Amino acid sequence: MSPSTAFLPDTERRAALVSGVMDAGTLELPLIDYVIMLQATVDPAAALQNARDLPDARIDSANSRSYLLAWILTHD
């Protein structure tokens, strides 16, 4: 997730994208860690809880739990 993502101008669209995925109610979807990172730009508290609940196996190999949490904690 690029730092520039936090500056995308359309907050409503980001929120709609996130809710569309998160409404599925599962953290087992492919690349869900990136969706959680995007969620941090609209709802950091929910993103932090989702990141804490995320199984290690669902973190993409190009990402890490450390970066995931750092991203969320710097976007609240």
All heavy atoms as a GROMACS GRO file, in nm:
protein
  576
    1MET      N    1   0.086  -0.116   0.000
    1MET     CA    2   0.000   0.000   0.000
    1MET      C    3   0.090   0.122   0.000
    1MET      O    4   0.172   0.140   0.089
    1MET     CB    5  -0.089  -0.003   0.123
    1MET     CG    6  -0.188   0.107   0.134
    1MET     SD    7  -0.324   0.104   0.015
    1MET     CE    8  -0.411  -0.044   0.057
    2SER      N    9   0.072   0.203  -0.098
    2SER     CA   10   0.152   0.324  -0.112
    2SER      C   11   0.103   0.431  -0.015
    2SER      O   12  -0.018   0.447   0.005
    2SER     CB   13   0.139   0.376  -0.255
    2SER     OG   14   0.186   0.507  -0.265
    3PRO      N   15   0.194   0.508   0.044
    3PRO     CA   16   0.151   0.617   0.131
    3PRO      C   17   0.058   0.716   0.061
    3PRO      O   18  -0.024   0.781   0.125
    3PRO     CB   19   0.282   0.684   0.171
    3PRO     CG   20   0.383   0.575   0.162
    3PRO     CD   21   0.339   0.491   0.044
    4SER      N   22   0.069   0.727  -0.069
    4SER     CA   23  -0.017   0.821  -0.142
    4SER      C   24  -0.165   0.781  -0.136
    4SER      O   25  -0.253   0.864  -0.157
    4SER     CB   26   0.028   0.834  -0.287
    4SER     OG   27   0.015   0.710  -0.354
    5THR      N   28  -0.193   0.657  -0.104
    5THR     CA   29  -0.332   0.610  -0.096
    5THR      C   30  -0.412   0.689   0.006
    5THR      O   31  -0.531   0.712  -0.012
    5THR     CB   32  -0.335   0.460  -0.060
    5THR    OG1   33  -0.257   0.390  -0.156
    5THR    CG2   34  -0.475   0.405  -0.060
    6ALA      N   35  -0.347   0.732   0.111
    6ALA     CA   36  -0.416   0.807   0.216
    6ALA      C   37  -0.465   0.942   0.166
    6ALA      O   38  -0.550   1.005   0.229
    6ALA     CB   39  -0.323   0.827   0.335
    7PHE      N   40  -0.414   0.986   0.054
    7PHE     CA   41  -0.450   1.117   0.003
    7PHE      C   42  -0.549   1.110  -0.114
    7PHE      O   43  -0.574   1.210  -0.179
    7PHE     CB   44  -0.324   1.195  -0.036
    7PHE     CG   45  -0.232   1.212   0.080
    7PHE    CD1   46  -0.118   1.134   0.093
    7PHE    CD2   47  -0.260   1.304   0.180
    7PHE    CE1   48  -0.034   1.148   0.201
    7PHE    CE2   49  -0.177   1.319   0.289
    7PHE     CZ   50  -0.063   1.241   0.300
    8LEU      N   51  -0.603   0.993  -0.141
    8LEU     CA   52  -0.705   0.982  -0.245
    8LEU      C   53  -0.822   1.071  -0.205
    8LEU      O   54  -0.869   1.066  -0.091
    8LEU     CB   55  -0.751   0.837  -0.261
    8LEU     CG   56  -0.648   0.742  -0.320
    8LEU    CD1   57  -0.700   0.599  -0.314
    8LEU    CD2   58  -0.611   0.780  -0.462
    9PRO      N   59  -0.870   1.152  -0.295
    9PRO     CA   60  -0.967   1.256  -0.257
    9PRO      C   61  -1.108   1.208  -0.225
    9PRO      O   62  -1.179   1.273  -0.151
    9PRO     CB   63  -0.969   1.349  -0.378
    9PRO     CG   64  -0.926   1.263  -0.492
    9PRO     CD   65  -0.832   1.160  -0.435
   10ASP      N   66  -1.151   1.098  -0.278
   10ASP     CA   67  -1.290   1.057  -0.266
   10ASP      C   68  -1.311   0.962  -0.149
   10ASP      O   69  -1.313   0.840  -0.165
   10ASP     CB   70  -1.336   0.994  -0.397
   10ASP     CG   71  -1.487   0.980  -0.405
   10ASP    OD1   72  -1.555   0.993  -0.301
   10ASP    OD2   73  -1.537   0.956  -0.516
   11THR      N   74  -1.329   1.018  -0.031
   11THR     CA   75  -1.347   0.937   0.090
   11THR      C   76  -1.469   0.848   0.081
   11THR      O   77  -1.466   0.732   0.124
   11THR     CB   78  -1.359   1.028   0.214
   11THR    OG1   79  -1.243   1.112   0.220
   11THR    CG2   80  -1.368   0.947   0.342
   12GLU      N   81  -1.577   0.898   0.024
   12GLU     CA   82  -1.699   0.817   0.012
   12GLU      C   83  -1.676   0.694  -0.074
   12GLU      O   84  -1.727   0.586  -0.045
   12GLU     CB   85  -1.812   0.902  -0.044
   12GLU     CG   86  -1.864   1.006   0.052
   12GLU     CD   87  -1.975   1.091  -0.007
   12GLU    OE1   88  -2.033   1.052  -0.111
   12GLU    OE2   89  -2.002   1.197   0.051
   13ARG      N   90  -1.600   0.711  -0.180
   13ARG     CA   91  -1.574   0.596  -0.268
   13ARG      C   92  -1.486   0.492  -0.197
   13ARG      O   93  -1.511   0.372  -0.208
   13ARG     CB   94  -1.507   0.644  -0.397
   13ARG     CG   95  -1.488   0.531  -0.495
   13ARG     CD   96  -1.446   0.581  -0.629
   13ARG     NE   97  -1.434   0.470  -0.721
   13ARG     CZ   98  -1.389   0.480  -0.841
   13ARG    NH1   99  -1.352   0.597  -0.889
   13ARG    NH2  100  -1.380   0.375  -0.919
   14ARG      N  101  -1.385   0.541  -0.123
   14ARG     CA  102  -1.301   0.447  -0.047
   14ARG      C  103  -1.386   0.373   0.056
   14ARG      O  104  -1.373   0.251   0.072
   14ARG     CB  105  -1.186   0.520   0.022
   14ARG     CG  106  -1.073   0.553  -0.073
   14ARG     CD  107  -0.957   0.617   0.000
   14ARG     NE  108  -0.987   0.759   0.016
   14ARG     CZ  109  -0.970   0.828   0.127
   14ARG    NH1  110  -0.922   0.771   0.235
   14ARG    NH2  111  -0.999   0.956   0.132
   15ALA      N  112  -1.474   0.444   0.123
   15ALA     CA  113  -1.560   0.382   0.224
   15ALA      C  114  -1.652   0.277   0.160
   15ALA      O  115  -1.673   0.170   0.216
   15ALA     CB  116  -1.641   0.488   0.296
   16ALA      N  117  -1.705   0.308   0.043
   16ALA     CA  118  -1.792   0.214  -0.027
   16ALA      C  119  -1.716   0.090  -0.071
   16ALA      O  120  -1.767  -0.022  -0.059
   16ALA     CB  121  -1.856   0.282  -0.148
   17LEU      N  122  -1.595   0.107  -0.120
   17LEU     CA  123  -1.513  -0.008  -0.160
   17LEU      C  124  -1.485  -0.098  -0.041
   17LEU      O  125  -1.498  -0.220  -0.049
   17LEU     CB  126  -1.382   0.039  -0.223
   17LEU     CG  127  -1.392   0.104  -0.361
   17LEU    CD1  128  -1.259   0.168  -0.399
   17LEU    CD2  129  -1.432   0.000  -0.465
   18VAL      N  130  -1.446  -0.037   0.069
   18VAL     CA  131  -1.414  -0.114   0.190
   18VAL      C  132  -1.538  -0.186   0.241
   18VAL      O  133  -1.534  -0.306   0.269
   18VAL     CB  134  -1.354  -0.023   0.299
   18VAL    CG1  135  -1.348  -0.095   0.432
   18VAL    CG2  136  -1.216   0.025   0.257
   19SER      N  137  -1.650  -0.115   0.252
   19SER     CA  138  -1.769  -0.180   0.307
   19SER      C  139  -1.818  -0.291   0.215
   19SER      O  140  -1.870  -0.392   0.262
   19SER     CB  141  -1.880  -0.078   0.334
   19SER     OG  142  -1.931  -0.025   0.214
   20GLY      N  143  -1.802  -0.274   0.085
   20GLY     CA  144  -1.842  -0.379  -0.007
   20GLY      C  145  -1.768  -0.509   0.016
   20GLY      O  146  -1.825  -0.618   0.004
   21VAL      N  147  -1.643  -0.499   0.054
   21VAL     CA  148  -1.563  -0.619   0.082
   21VAL      C  149  -1.587  -0.667   0.225
   21VAL      O  150  -1.610  -0.785   0.249
   21VAL     CB  151  -1.413  -0.592   0.059
   21VAL    CG1  152  -1.330  -0.710   0.103
   21VAL    CG2  153  -1.387  -0.559  -0.087
   22MET      N  154  -1.583  -0.575   0.320
   22MET     CA  155  -1.594  -0.613   0.460
   22MET      C  156  -1.733  -0.664   0.495
   22MET      O  157  -1.748  -0.740   0.590
   22MET     CB  158  -1.554  -0.496   0.551
   22MET     CG  159  -1.410  -0.450   0.531
   22MET     SD  160  -1.287  -0.582   0.532
   22MET     CE  161  -1.267  -0.605   0.707
   23ASP      N  162  -1.835  -0.624   0.420
   23ASP     CA  163  -1.970  -0.674   0.445
   23ASP      C  164  -1.981  -0.824   0.419
   23ASP      O  165  -2.077  -0.888   0.462
   23ASP     CB  166  -2.074  -0.598   0.362
   23ASP     CG  167  -2.100  -0.459   0.416
   23ASP    OD1  168  -2.055  -0.428   0.529
   23ASP    OD2  169  -2.165  -0.380   0.346
   24ALA      N  170  -1.883  -0.878   0.348
   24ALA     CA  171  -1.882  -1.023   0.326
   24ALA      C  172  -1.858  -1.096   0.458
   24ALA      O  173  -1.885  -1.215   0.469
   24ALA     CB  174  -1.775  -1.060   0.224
   25GLY      N  175  -1.805  -1.024   0.558
   25GLY     CA  176  -1.790  -1.079   0.692
   25GLY      C  177  -1.680  -1.180   0.709
   25GLY      O  178  -1.683  -1.260   0.801
   26THR      N  179  -1.582  -1.178   0.622
   26THR     CA  180  -1.474  -1.274   0.635
   26THR      C  181  -1.339  -1.206   0.617
   26THR      O  182  -1.326  -1.112   0.539
   26THR     CB  183  -1.487  -1.389   0.534
   26THR    OG1  184  -1.378  -1.480   0.552
   26THR    CG2  185  -1.486  -1.340   0.391
   27LEU      N  186  -1.242  -1.254   0.689
   27LEU     CA  187  -1.105  -1.207   0.673
   27LEU      C  188  -1.024  -1.307   0.592
   27LEU      O  189  -0.903  -1.302   0.588
   27LEU     CB  190  -1.039  -1.184   0.810
   27LEU     CG  191  -1.102  -1.074   0.895
   27LEU    CD1  192  -1.033  -1.066   1.031
   27LEU    CD2  193  -1.096  -0.940   0.825
   28GLU      N  194  -1.093  -1.397   0.526
   28GLU     CA  195  -1.027  -1.502   0.448
   28GLU      C  196  -1.014  -1.469   0.300
   28GLU      O  197  -0.963  -1.548   0.223
   28GLU     CB  198  -1.104  -1.634   0.465
   28GLU     CG  199  -1.105  -1.685   0.608
   28GLU     CD  200  -0.966  -1.720   0.660
   28GLU    OE1  201  -0.885  -1.777   0.584
   28GLU    OE2  202  -0.939  -1.688   0.777
   29LEU      N  203  -1.060  -1.353   0.259
   29LEU     CA  204  -1.054  -1.316   0.118
   29LEU      C  205  -0.911  -1.287   0.075
   29LEU      O  206  -0.829  -1.241   0.156
   29LEU     CB  207  -1.140  -1.192   0.093
   29LEU     CG  208  -1.289  -1.210   0.119
   29LEU    CD1  209  -1.358  -1.074   0.113
   29LEU    CD2  210  -1.349  -1.304   0.018
   30PRO      N  211  -0.877  -1.311  -0.051
   30PRO     CA  212  -0.742  -1.278  -0.100
   30PRO      C  213  -0.715  -1.128  -0.085
   30PRO      O  214  -0.804  -1.045  -0.107
   30PRO     CB  215  -0.747  -1.317  -0.248
   30PRO     CG  216  -0.860  -1.412  -0.260
   30PRO     CD  217  -0.960  -1.373  -0.154
   31LEU      N  218  -0.596  -1.096  -0.046
   31LEU     CA  219  -0.549  -0.957  -0.032
   31LEU      C  220  -0.630  -0.875   0.067
   31LEU      O  221  -0.632  -0.753   0.061
   31LEU     CB  222  -0.543  -0.888  -0.169
   31LEU     CG  223  -0.458  -0.959  -0.274
   31LEU    CD1  224  -0.468  -0.888  -0.407
   31LEU    CD2  225  -0.313  -0.970  -0.229
   32ILE      N  226  -0.692  -0.941   0.163
   32ILE     CA  227  -0.774  -0.870   0.262
   32ILE      C  228  -0.690  -0.774   0.344
   32ILE      O  229  -0.739  -0.672   0.394
   32ILE     CB  230  -0.852  -0.970   0.350
   32ILE    CG1  231  -0.961  -0.899   0.432
   32ILE    CG2  232  -0.759  -1.047   0.441
   32ILE    CD1  233  -1.074  -0.843   0.351
   33ASP      N  234  -0.560  -0.802   0.359
   33ASP     CA  235  -0.475  -0.711   0.436
   33ASP      C  236  -0.468  -0.573   0.370
   33ASP      O  237  -0.467  -0.471   0.438
   33ASP     CB  238  -0.336  -0.769   0.458
   33ASP     CG  239  -0.268  -0.820   0.332
   33ASP    OD1  240  -0.338  -0.856   0.235
   33ASP    OD2  241  -0.144  -0.825   0.329
   34TYR      N  242  -0.471  -0.568   0.238
   34TYR     CA  243  -0.468  -0.440   0.169
   34TYR      C  244  -0.603  -0.367   0.182
   34TYR      O  245  -0.607  -0.245   0.190
   34TYR     CB  246  -0.430  -0.458   0.022
   34TYR     CG  247  -0.289  -0.507   0.007
   34TYR    CD1  248  -0.264  -0.641  -0.023
   34TYR    CD2  249  -0.182  -0.422   0.026
   34TYR    CE1  250  -0.134  -0.688  -0.034
   34TYR    CE2  251  -0.051  -0.468   0.015
   34TYR     CZ  252  -0.028  -0.601  -0.015
   34TYR     OH  253   0.100  -0.646  -0.026
   35VAL      N  254  -0.710  -0.443   0.187
   35VAL     CA  255  -0.841  -0.382   0.209
   35VAL      C  256  -0.845  -0.322   0.349
   35VAL      O  257  -0.895  -0.210   0.368
   35VAL     CB  258  -0.955  -0.485   0.191
   35VAL    CG1  259  -1.090  -0.424   0.227
   35VAL    CG2  260  -0.956  -0.540   0.050
   36ILE      N  261  -0.788  -0.390   0.446
   36ILE     CA  262  -0.782  -0.338   0.582
   36ILE      C  263  -0.697  -0.211   0.586
   36ILE      O  264  -0.731  -0.115   0.656
   36ILE     CB  265  -0.729  -0.445   0.679
   36ILE    CG1  266  -0.831  -0.559   0.691
   36ILE    CG2  267  -0.698  -0.385   0.815
   36ILE    CD1  268  -0.780  -0.681   0.764
   37MET      N  269  -0.591  -0.207   0.510
   37MET     CA  270  -0.508  -0.086   0.505
   37MET      C  271  -0.587   0.030   0.445
   37MET      O  272  -0.579   0.143   0.493
   37MET     CB  273  -0.379  -0.114   0.428
   37MET     CG  274  -0.288  -0.209   0.503
   37MET     SD  275  -0.150  -0.268   0.404
   37MET     CE  276  -0.036  -0.133   0.426
   38LEU      N  277  -0.665   0.003   0.342
   38LEU     CA  278  -0.750   0.107   0.285
   38LEU      C  279  -0.857   0.148   0.386
   38LEU      O  280  -0.890   0.265   0.398
   38LEU     CB  281  -0.814   0.058   0.155
   38LEU     CG  282  -0.897   0.161   0.078
   38LEU    CD1  283  -0.811   0.280   0.036
   38LEU    CD2  284  -0.960   0.097  -0.044
   39GLN      N  285  -0.909   0.051   0.460
   39GLN     CA  286  -1.008   0.080   0.562
   39GLN      C  287  -0.954   0.180   0.664
   39GLN      O  288  -1.029   0.263   0.717
   39GLN     CB  289  -1.049  -0.050   0.632
   39GLN     CG  290  -1.158  -0.033   0.734
   39GLN     CD  291  -1.193  -0.165   0.801
   39GLN    OE1  292  -1.108  -0.251   0.821
   39GLN    NE2  293  -1.321  -0.182   0.833
   40ALA      N  294  -0.826   0.176   0.691
   40ALA     CA  295  -0.766   0.268   0.788
   40ALA      C  296  -0.779   0.414   0.747
   40ALA      O  297  -0.774   0.503   0.831
   40ALA     CB  298  -0.619   0.233   0.810
   41THR      N  299  -0.799   0.439   0.619
   41THR     CA  300  -0.813   0.577   0.572
   41THR      C  301  -0.954   0.630   0.594
   41THR      O  302  -0.975   0.751   0.581
   41THR     CB  303  -0.775   0.592   0.423
   41THR    OG1  304  -0.870   0.524   0.342
   41THR    CG2  305  -0.635   0.540   0.396
   42VAL      N  306  -1.048   0.542   0.627
   42VAL     CA  307  -1.185   0.586   0.651
   42VAL      C  308  -1.236   0.546   0.790
   42VAL      O  309  -1.326   0.611   0.843
   42VAL     CB  310  -1.283   0.536   0.542
   42VAL    CG1  311  -1.252   0.601   0.409
   42VAL    CG2  312  -1.282   0.386   0.529
   43ASP      N  313  -1.182   0.439   0.849
   43ASP     CA  314  -1.226   0.393   0.980
   43ASP      C  315  -1.108   0.324   1.050
   43ASP      O  316  -1.101   0.200   1.054
   43ASP     CB  317  -1.345   0.299   0.966
   43ASP     CG  318  -1.409   0.263   1.098
   43ASP    OD1  319  -1.353   0.297   1.205
   43ASP    OD2  320  -1.516   0.200   1.095
   44PRO      N  321  -1.015   0.402   1.104
   44PRO     CA  322  -0.895   0.343   1.164
   44PRO      C  323  -0.923   0.246   1.280
   44PRO      O  324  -0.853   0.145   1.292
   44PRO     CB  325  -0.816   0.464   1.215
   44PRO     CG  326  -0.874   0.582   1.148
   44PRO     CD  327  -1.013   0.548   1.108
   45ALA      N  328  -1.024   0.273   1.361
   45ALA     CA  329  -1.053   0.183   1.474
   45ALA      C  330  -1.096   0.045   1.425
   45ALA      O  331  -1.049  -0.058   1.477
   45ALA     CB  332  -1.160   0.245   1.563
   46ALA      N  333  -1.183   0.041   1.326
   46ALA     CA  334  -1.226  -0.088   1.270
   46ALA      C  335  -1.110  -0.158   1.202
   46ALA      O  336  -1.095  -0.280   1.212
   46ALA     CB  337  -1.341  -0.068   1.173
   47ALA      N  338  -1.027  -0.082   1.132
   47ALA     CA  339  -0.911  -0.140   1.064
   47ALA      C  340  -0.816  -0.204   1.165
   47ALA      O  341  -0.764  -0.313   1.142
   47ALA     CB  342  -0.839  -0.034   0.982
   48LEU      N  343  -0.793  -0.136   1.276
   48LEU     CA  344  -0.704  -0.190   1.378
   48LEU      C  345  -0.759  -0.320   1.435
   48LEU      O  346  -0.685  -0.418   1.450
   48LEU     CB  347  -0.681  -0.088   1.488
   48LEU     CG  348  -0.581  -0.128   1.596
   48LEU    CD1  349  -0.444  -0.159   1.537
   48LEU    CD2  350  -0.570  -0.017   1.700
   49GLN      N  351  -0.887  -0.325   1.462
   49GLN     CA  352  -0.947  -0.449   1.513
   49GLN      C  353  -0.938  -0.560   1.409
   49GLN      O  354  -0.905  -0.673   1.441
   49GLN     CB  355  -1.093  -0.426   1.553
   49GLN     CG  356  -1.155  -0.547   1.620
   49GLN     CD  357  -1.080  -0.588   1.746
   49GLN    OE1  358  -1.058  -0.507   1.834
   49GLN    NE2  359  -1.040  -0.713   1.754
   50ASN      N  360  -0.966  -0.529   1.284
   50ASN     CA  361  -0.956  -0.630   1.179
   50ASN      C  362  -0.813  -0.679   1.163
   50ASN      O  363  -0.791  -0.798   1.141
   50ASN     CB  364  -1.009  -0.574   1.046
   50ASN     CG  365  -1.159  -0.568   1.043
   50ASN    OD1  366  -1.227  -0.651   1.101
   50ASN    ND2  367  -1.213  -0.467   0.976
   51ALA      N  368  -0.716  -0.591   1.173
   51ALA     CA  369  -0.576  -0.631   1.162
   51ALA      C  370  -0.538  -0.723   1.278
   51ALA      O  371  -0.463  -0.819   1.259
   51ALA     CB  372  -0.487  -0.508   1.160
   52ARG      N  373  -0.588  -0.694   1.395
   52ARG     CA  374  -0.558  -0.780   1.511
   52ARG      C  375  -0.621  -0.918   1.495
   52ARG      O  376  -0.565  -1.017   1.542
   52ARG     CB  377  -0.608  -0.713   1.639
   52ARG     CG  378  -0.525  -0.595   1.679
   52ARG     CD  379  -0.579  -0.529   1.804
   52ARG     NE  380  -0.488  -0.424   1.848
   52ARG     CZ  381  -0.524  -0.320   1.920
   52ARG    NH1  382  -0.651  -0.305   1.956
   52ARG    NH2  383  -0.436  -0.230   1.955
   53ASP      N  384  -0.738  -0.924   1.431
   53ASP     CA  385  -0.807  -1.050   1.412
   53ASP      C  386  -0.757  -1.129   1.290
   53ASP      O  387  -0.790  -1.246   1.275
   53ASP     CB  388  -0.958  -1.026   1.393
   53ASP     CG  389  -1.024  -0.970   1.518
   53ASP    OD1  390  -0.965  -0.981   1.628
   53ASP    OD2  391  -1.134  -0.911   1.505
   54LEU      N  392  -0.678  -1.066   1.206
   54LEU     CA  393  -0.634  -1.127   1.081
   54LEU      C  394  -0.535  -1.240   1.105
   54LEU      O  395  -0.432  -1.220   1.169
   54LEU     CB  396  -0.569  -1.019   0.993
   54LEU     CG  397  -0.535  -1.058   0.851
   54LEU    CD1  398  -0.662  -1.087   0.772
   54LEU    CD2  399  -0.456  -0.946   0.784
   55PRO      N  400  -0.564  -1.359   1.055
   55PRO     CA  401  -0.470  -1.470   1.069
   55PRO      C  402  -0.341  -1.441   0.991
   55PRO      O  403  -0.344  -1.378   0.885
   55PRO     CB  404  -0.544  -1.589   1.007
   55PRO     CG  405  -0.687  -1.549   0.998
   55PRO     CD  406  -0.689  -1.400   0.988
   56ASP      N  407  -0.230  -1.488   1.043
   56ASP     CA  408  -0.101  -1.466   0.976
   56ASP      C  409  -0.102  -1.513   0.831
   56ASP      O  410  -0.043  -1.451   0.744
   56ASP     CB  411   0.011  -1.539   1.051
   56ASP     CG  412   0.044  -1.475   1.185
   56ASP    OD1  413   0.011  -1.356   1.205
   56ASP    OD2  414   0.103  -1.545   1.269
   57ALA      N  415  -0.171  -1.621   0.805
   57ALA     CA  416  -0.175  -1.678   0.670
   57ALA      C  417  -0.244  -1.587   0.569
   57ALA      O  418  -0.226  -1.604   0.449
   57ALA     CB  419  -0.244  -1.815   0.672
   58ARG      N  420  -0.323  -1.490   0.615
   58ARG     CA  421  -0.394  -1.401   0.524
   58ARG      C  422  -0.316  -1.274   0.492
   58ARG      O  423  -0.362  -1.190   0.416
   58ARG     CB  424  -0.530  -1.361   0.582
   58ARG     CG  425  -0.626  -1.474   0.605
   58ARG     CD  426  -0.646  -1.572   0.491
   58ARG     NE  427  -0.660  -1.512   0.358
   58ARG     CZ  428  -0.633  -1.574   0.246
   58ARG    NH1  429  -0.591  -1.699   0.246
   58ARG    NH2  430  -0.649  -1.514   0.131
   59ILE      N  431  -0.196  -1.260   0.548
   59ILE     CA  432  -0.113  -1.144   0.516
   59ILE      C  433  -0.031  -1.179   0.392
   59ILE      O  434   0.042  -1.279   0.390
   59ILE     CB  435  -0.024  -1.105   0.634
   59ILE    CG1  436  -0.113  -1.063   0.752
   59ILE    CG2  437   0.072  -0.993   0.595
   59ILE    CD1  438  -0.039  -1.034   0.879
   60ASP      N  439  -0.046  -1.097   0.289
   60ASP     CA  440   0.022  -1.120   0.162
   60ASP      C  441   0.173  -1.126   0.182
   60ASP      O  442   0.228  -1.057   0.267
   60ASP     CB  443  -0.014  -1.006   0.066
   60ASP     CG  444   0.042  -1.027  -0.072
   60ASP    OD1  445  -0.002  -1.122  -0.139
   60ASP    OD2  446   0.130  -0.948  -0.112
   61SER      N  447   0.241  -1.206   0.102
   61SER     CA  448   0.386  -1.222   0.117
   61SER      C  449   0.463  -1.095   0.084
   61SER      O  450   0.579  -1.082   0.122
   61SER     CB  451   0.436  -1.338   0.028
   61SER     OG  452   0.411  -1.308  -0.108
   62ALA      N  453   0.400  -1.000   0.018
   62ALA     CA  454   0.465  -0.871  -0.010
   62ALA      C  455   0.436  -0.769   0.100
   62ALA      O  456   0.479  -0.655   0.091
   62ALA     CB  457   0.420  -0.817  -0.144
   63ASN      N  458   0.366  -0.811   0.203
   63ASN     CA  459   0.329  -0.724   0.314
   63ASN      C  460   0.381  -0.788   0.442
   63ASN      O  461   0.437  -0.898   0.441
   63ASN     CB  462   0.176  -0.710   0.318
   63ASN     CG  463   0.129  -0.585   0.390
   63ASN    OD1  464   0.208  -0.508   0.443
   63ASN    ND2  465  -0.001  -0.567   0.394
   64SER      N  466   0.364  -0.724   0.554
   64SER     CA  467   0.397  -0.782   0.683
   64SER      C  468   0.300  -0.728   0.787
   64SER      O  469   0.240  -0.622   0.768
   64SER     CB  470   0.541  -0.749   0.723
   64SER     OG  471   0.553  -0.610   0.754
   65ARG      N  472   0.287  -0.800   0.896
   65ARG     CA  473   0.200  -0.752   1.003
   65ARG      C  474   0.253  -0.620   1.059
   65ARG      O  475   0.177  -0.528   1.089
   65ARG     CB  476   0.185  -0.855   1.115
   65ARG     CG  477   0.083  -0.807   1.219
   65ARG     CD  478   0.048  -0.914   1.320
   65ARG     NE  479  -0.005  -1.035   1.261
   65ARG     CZ  480  -0.133  -1.054   1.228
   65ARG    NH1  481  -0.221  -0.958   1.245
   65ARG    NH2  482  -0.172  -1.168   1.176
   66SER      N  483   0.384  -0.606   1.067
   66SER     CA  484   0.443  -0.482   1.118
   66SER      C  485   0.404  -0.363   1.032
   66SER      O  486   0.365  -0.258   1.084
   66SER     CB  487   0.595  -0.493   1.124
   66SER     OG  488   0.634  -0.593   1.213
   67TYR      N  489   0.415  -0.378   0.900
   67TYR     CA  490   0.380  -0.267   0.811
   67TYR      C  491   0.229  -0.242   0.815
   67TYR      O  492   0.185  -0.127   0.816
   67TYR     CB  493   0.426  -0.296   0.668
   67TYR     CG  494   0.405  -0.178   0.576
   67TYR    CD1  495   0.480  -0.062   0.592
   67TYR    CD2  496   0.309  -0.181   0.477
   67TYR    CE1  497   0.460   0.048   0.509
   67TYR    CE2  498   0.289  -0.072   0.393
   67TYR     CZ  499   0.365   0.042   0.410
   67TYR     OH  500   0.344   0.150   0.328
   68LEU      N  501   0.150  -0.348   0.820
   68LEU     CA  502   0.005  -0.336   0.829
   68LEU      C  503  -0.034  -0.253   0.951
   68LEU      O  504  -0.109  -0.157   0.941
   68LEU     CB  505  -0.057  -0.476   0.836
   68LEU     CG  506  -0.207  -0.488   0.863
   68LEU    CD1  507  -0.288  -0.427   0.750
   68LEU    CD2  508  -0.244  -0.634   0.883
   69LEU      N  509   0.021  -0.288   1.066
   69LEU     CA  510  -0.012  -0.215   1.189
   69LEU      C  511   0.043  -0.073   1.187
   69LEU      O  512  -0.024   0.021   1.231
   69LEU     CB  513   0.038  -0.291   1.310
   69LEU     CG  514  -0.032  -0.425   1.336
   69LEU    CD1  515   0.037  -0.502   1.447
   69LEU    CD2  516  -0.178  -0.406   1.366
   70ALA      N  517   0.163  -0.055   1.136
   70ALA     CA  518   0.221   0.079   1.128
   70ALA      C  519   0.135   0.169   1.038
   70ALA      O  520   0.111   0.285   1.070
   70ALA     CB  521   0.363   0.072   1.076
   71TRP      N  522   0.089   0.114   0.929
   71TRP     CA  523   0.004   0.190   0.836
   71TRP      C  524  -0.122   0.236   0.909
   71TRP      O  525  -0.160   0.353   0.903
   71TRP     CB  526  -0.032   0.103   0.715
   71TRP     CG  527  -0.131   0.168   0.624
   71TRP    CD1  528  -0.266   0.158   0.632
   71TRP    CD2  529  -0.103   0.256   0.517
   71TRP    NE1  530  -0.324   0.233   0.533
   71TRP    CE2  531  -0.225   0.295   0.461
   71TRP    CE3  532   0.015   0.306   0.461
   71TRP    CZ2  533  -0.235   0.380   0.353
   71TRP    CZ3  534   0.005   0.390   0.353
   71TRP    CH2  535  -0.117   0.427   0.300
   72ILE      N  536  -0.186   0.144   0.976
   72ILE     CA  537  -0.311   0.177   1.045
   72ILE      C  538  -0.288   0.279   1.155
   72ILE      O  539  -0.363   0.377   1.166
   72ILE     CB  540  -0.375   0.048   1.102
   72ILE    CG1  541  -0.419  -0.043   0.988
   72ILE    CG2  542  -0.493   0.083   1.194
   72ILE    CD1  543  -0.454  -0.183   1.031
   73LEU      N  544  -0.186   0.261   1.233
   73LEU     CA  545  -0.162   0.349   1.348
   73LEU      C  546  -0.116   0.488   1.307
   73LEU      O  547  -0.121   0.581   1.389
   73LEU     CB  548  -0.062   0.283   1.443
   73LEU     CG  549  -0.115   0.158   1.512
   73LEU    CD1  550  -0.004   0.088   1.587
   73LEU    CD2  551  -0.232   0.191   1.604
   74THR      N  552  -0.074   0.504   1.184
   74THR     CA  553  -0.034   0.639   1.138
   74THR      C  554  -0.144   0.704   1.054
   74THR      O  555  -0.123   0.812   1.001
   74THR     CB  556   0.097   0.633   1.057
   74THR    OG1  557   0.082   0.546   0.946
   74THR    CG2  558   0.213   0.589   1.145
   75HIS      N  559  -0.258   0.640   1.043
   75HIS     CA  560  -0.368   0.696   0.964
   75HIS      C  561  -0.494   0.714   1.047
   75HIS      O  562  -0.604   0.709   0.996
   75HIS     CB  563  -0.396   0.609   0.841
   75HIS     CG  564  -0.287   0.620   0.741
   75HIS    ND1  565  -0.176   0.540   0.747
   75HIS    CD2  566  -0.268   0.705   0.640
   75HIS    CE1  567  -0.094   0.576   0.650
   75HIS    NE2  568  -0.147   0.675   0.584
   76ASP      N  569  -0.478   0.736   1.175
   76ASP     CA  570  -0.597   0.761   1.257
   76ASP      C  571  -0.611   0.907   1.290
   76ASP      O  572  -0.538   0.990   1.257
   76ASP     CB  573  -0.597   0.677   1.383
   76ASP     CG  574  -0.479   0.706   1.474
   76ASP    OD1  575  -0.392   0.784   1.435
   76ASP    OD2  576  -0.478   0.650   1.584
   0.00000   0.00000   0.00000
